[in-house]
Amino acid sequence: MLKKSFPEQPYFFIFVLYDKDKKIMMRYIFSILGIVLMIASCTKPNHTPEGPTDVRIRNITDQDFTNVIVDTGGGEHNYGNIAAGAETAYFRFEKAYPNAEVTVMIGGVQYSTGEQDYTYATYIGPDKITYVVYISNPEQKKLEVDVILDGPIDDK
């Protein structure tokens, strides 16, 4: 009976692999490297499905707005004064809904959309939006708000 002899070192078997085994081993190594690189390159987004939402206000009336206060359901912010036909810079809210509560002063008189109920409302999400504000009923001092989706938030 013929007996094969191998050196005493256990790592010798790594170098004596057949060609087929080398190919399989290389596939495993490259697969593991690929998985490690994919995991390492993944980054967690800074956003949740609820937000944040960047909101700006556009005044499409022929009246100047003063003391513009907006409550999006995810916070309140005073935008200050907005001239007729102008718009503000974006302000970031933790979340925002399509129906915002907007209160403004026009010529010393308060106009408002009225209090909003966000109980079953769907939030907008991590986007940039514009609330377009206009007077719907001058006798009742009532405002209306339309929402324009400007695009996704770009936090680069």
C-alpha positions as CSV (number, residue, x, y, z in Angstrom):
1,M,0.0,0.0,0.0
2,L,1.3,3.4,-1.1
3,K,1.1,6.1,1.5
4,K,1.3,9.8,0.6
5,S,3.2,12.0,3.0
6,F,2.6,15.7,3.5
7,P,4.6,18.2,5.5
8,E,3.7,18.7,9.2
9,Q,2.4,22.3,8.7
10,P,-1.4,22.5,8.6
11,Y,-1.4,25.6,6.3
12,F,0.2,23.5,3.5
13,F,-3.3,22.4,2.3
14,I,-4.1,26.0,1.3
15,F,-1.4,25.9,-1.4
16,V,-2.1,22.4,-2.6
17,L,-5.7,23.1,-3.8
18,Y,-6.7,21.7,-7.2
19,D,-7.6,24.2,-9.9
20,K,-11.3,23.6,-9.4
21,D,-11.0,24.3,-5.7
22,K,-9.0,27.5,-6.3
23,K,-11.8,28.8,-8.5
24,I,-14.4,28.0,-5.9
25,M,-12.3,29.6,-3.2
26,M,-11.8,32.8,-5.3
27,R,-15.5,33.0,-5.8
28,Y,-16.1,32.9,-2.1
29,I,-13.4,35.5,-1.4
30,F,-14.8,37.9,-4.0
31,S,-18.4,37.3,-2.9
32,I,-17.5,38.1,0.7
33,L,-15.5,41.2,-0.4
34,G,-18.4,42.4,-2.5
35,I,-20.9,42.0,0.4
36,V,-18.5,43.8,2.8
37,L,-18.1,46.7,0.3
38,M,-21.9,46.9,-0.2
39,I,-22.5,47.1,3.5
40,A,-19.8,49.6,4.1
41,S,-21.0,51.9,1.3
42,C,-24.6,52.0,2.6
43,T,-25.5,55.1,4.5
44,K,-28.6,55.6,6.7
45,P,-30.7,58.5,5.5
46,N,-31.3,61.4,7.9
47,H,-35.0,61.4,7.1
48,T,-38.0,59.5,8.3
49,P,-41.1,58.9,6.2
50,E,-42.8,61.8,8.1
51,G,-40.1,64.4,7.3
52,P,-38.5,66.7,7.7
53,T,-40.3,69.0,5.3
54,D,-38.9,72.3,4.0
55,V,-41.8,74.8,3.7
56,R,-41.9,78.3,2.1
57,I,-44.9,80.6,1.8
58,R,-46.0,82.4,-1.4
59,N,-48.3,85.4,-1.2
60,I,-50.4,85.5,-4.4
61,T,-52.6,88.4,-3.3
62,D,-52.2,92.1,-4.0
63,Q,-51.9,92.8,-0.3
64,D,-48.8,92.8,1.9
65,F,-48.8,90.2,4.7
66,T,-47.3,91.0,8.1
67,N,-46.6,88.7,11.0
68,V,-47.1,85.5,9.0
69,I,-47.4,82.6,11.4
70,V,-47.7,79.0,10.0
71,D,-48.5,75.9,11.9
72,T,-47.9,72.7,9.8
73,G,-48.9,70.2,12.5
74,G,-45.2,69.6,13.1
75,G,-44.4,73.0,14.6
76,E,-45.0,76.7,14.3
77,H,-42.9,79.4,12.7
78,N,-43.2,83.1,12.2
79,Y,-42.1,84.0,8.6
80,G,-42.3,87.7,9.3
81,N,-43.5,89.9,6.5
82,I,-44.3,88.9,2.9
83,A,-44.9,91.5,0.2
84,A,-47.6,91.0,-2.4
85,G,-46.6,88.5,-5.0
86,A,-43.4,87.5,-3.0
87,E,-42.3,84.2,-1.3
88,T,-40.2,83.4,1.7
89,A,-37.1,81.2,2.1
90,Y,-37.6,77.6,3.1
91,F,-38.0,76.7,6.8
92,R,-37.6,73.1,8.0
93,F,-40.4,71.5,10.0
94,E,-40.2,68.0,11.5
95,K,-43.3,67.2,9.6
96,A,-46.0,69.0,7.6
97,Y,-49.5,68.3,6.4
98,P,-51.3,69.7,3.3
99,N,-53.7,71.6,5.5
100,A,-51.6,74.2,7.3
101,E,-52.9,76.8,9.8
102,V,-51.8,80.2,8.4
103,T,-52.5,83.5,10.2
104,V,-51.5,86.9,8.7
105,M,-52.1,90.5,9.4
106,I,-53.3,92.6,6.4
107,G,-53.7,96.4,7.1
108,G,-53.9,95.7,10.9
109,V,-56.7,93.1,10.4
110,Q,-56.1,89.4,11.2
111,Y,-56.9,86.8,8.4
112,S,-56.6,83.1,9.0
113,T,-57.3,79.7,7.5
114,G,-58.7,78.6,10.9
115,E,-57.6,75.8,13.1
116,Q,-56.8,72.5,11.3
117,D,-57.4,69.0,12.5
118,Y,-54.5,66.7,11.7
119,T,-56.1,63.5,13.2
120,Y,-56.4,61.5,10.0
121,A,-54.3,63.7,7.7
122,T,-51.4,62.3,5.7
123,Y,-48.1,64.0,6.2
124,I,-46.2,65.3,3.2
125,G,-42.8,63.6,3.9
126,P,-39.2,64.6,3.3
127,D,-39.9,67.1,0.5
128,K,-39.7,70.8,-0.3
129,I,-43.1,72.4,-0.6
130,T,-44.7,75.8,-1.1
131,Y,-47.9,76.9,0.6
132,V,-49.6,79.3,-1.8
133,V,-51.7,81.6,0.4
134,Y,-54.6,83.7,-0.9
135,I,-57.8,85.4,0.5
136,S,-60.8,83.2,-0.1
137,N,-63.4,85.3,1.7
138,P,-62.6,88.9,2.5
139,E,-65.8,89.5,4.6
140,Q,-65.0,86.6,6.9
141,K,-61.2,87.3,6.9
142,K,-60.6,83.7,5.5
143,L,-57.5,82.5,3.9
144,E,-57.0,79.4,1.7
145,V,-53.8,77.4,1.2
146,D,-52.8,75.4,-1.9
147,V,-49.7,73.1,-1.8
148,I,-47.1,72.9,-4.5
149,L,-44.5,70.1,-4.3
150,D,-41.2,71.7,-5.3
151,G,-39.1,68.5,-5.1
152,P,-37.2,66.3,-2.7
153,I,-35.0,67.6,0.1
154,D,-31.4,67.7,-1.1
155,D,-29.1,67.4,2.0
156,K,-25.8,67.0,0.3
